[in-house]
Amino acid sequence: MPLLSAVRRVPHTGKLLLLGAAGDFVGEIDRKLRSSRRAYSLVVPAGQTVLRRLSIPDVGRRKRGEALRLAAEASVAKPLDQYLTDYWRIDSEQYGMAAIPRDLLVDYQGFADDRGQAARRIQVPELTADLKDGLVLWIIEDAVMACVWHAGTLIDWQVIPRANGIVALEQLLRHGVAPDVGQVVIRAVHGKEQPFLEPMTEICQRVLPKAVVRVLDDPVTGRGQGDRVLCTFDAFVAEQSYRPASGARRRGAAAATLVLLVAVGWFGYLQLRDLESQAARAEHSASLLKMQAARSARIAERVGRLTRQVRTMQALDDNSVVALLDDLAELMPASIRLVGQLQLDRRGVLSLDGLAHAERDISGFVGELRRHPQVKKVRLQSVTVNRGQESKDEGARFRLQVQLRAPLWQPPSEEQT
């Protein structure tokens, strides 16, 4: 069971439909909406979701779901199976629970069966926020709900009856909310709360003078709602995704399949006739190409020879011949220089002649070569000390034979060429 610790953004899922007695499912639904294939989501009316704070011991992730369920069963009035539940984390031992009564989904079930398409998401307006830190005041039908958000999480909430809402709200803002609140959002759900909305705005501005107060009266199913949510009710969405299509949908799919088969058959017949004419033209073109191929034999041989040369160069590059020579130059001390020829045969044996200032320089160079990952064995074949009068010939002349672990290059076989 995933537990969210902060608000997360969810992808846009199409049209938002309101549940409940005053929602979109009451009465006759427009035929265009029933037959539309556009994705849709469900919105619970504000104030209809049961919010609870659950305290559980610090247990592992596997036992956390069972502990939350036990705590939730003791906090709701009806059996827990009569709710859709989801949870979010408040702190290490405190979790929030959102429980939606399944009675709100009665009209939705018939709509989903008739349409043959289930909802993509279900959302709770109180768990949807456009701010990370601040206070959100929901004016619902018979109460005012104050929601305190911190770091993208709903950490506290309080329901105040409308009868004494103004006085109780002022006391809550003075004593129950941090004085450094930066944002206050007032949401009027029904759009007819102007007499109650003005004194609430005035109280928020007077008690929290540093806060920015915004008043939003757009509907919860309006465009742009539900971009960030705390609970997504994934279990409900997964259950609804396996709902079978309705009879009308199945008949429509069968008719569409039949039309598609007829169209494919007619298209195949036209394609067959066109292929016959193309085959005749292709046969004539093939005879011309055979004549041109006979004239191009020498060009093809020349291209093949160039191709083999290119592959040989690629083989040299792929097997890191140049890389090995670079490593050899880096390992060679400044007191040693190469003289004579450097030979590399097909067996992976590298022979080189060099001139060193002193014999100990040769020993250090041999040790570095033996530690190279591509070198299997190093053999010092000869060392000759030259005491000539000319400075360029003075030193120890040596010859090394380096056995590599694998040949760096092998000539391409006849099949490759």
Secondary structure, 3 states (H helix, E strand, C coil): CCCECCCEECCCCCEEEECCCCCCCCCCCCHHHHHCCCCEEEECCCCCCEEEEEECCCCCHHHHHHHHHHHHHCCCCCCHHHEEEEEEECCCCEEEEEEEEHHHHHHHHHHHHHHCCCCCCEECHHHECCCCCEEEEEECCCEEEEEEEECCEEEEEEEEECCCHHHHHHHHHHHCCCCCCCEEEEEECCCCCHHHHHHHHHHHHHHCCCCEEEEECCCCCCCCCCCEECCCCHHHHHHHCCCCCCHHHHHHHHHHHHHHHHHHHHHHHHHHHHHHHHHHHHHHHHHHHHHHHHHCHHHHHHHHHHHHHHHHHHHHHHCCHHHHHHHHHHHCCCCEEEEEEEEECCCCEEEEEEEECCHHHHHHHHHHHHCCCCEEEEEEEEEEEECCCCCCCCEEEEEEEEEECCCCCCCCCCCCC
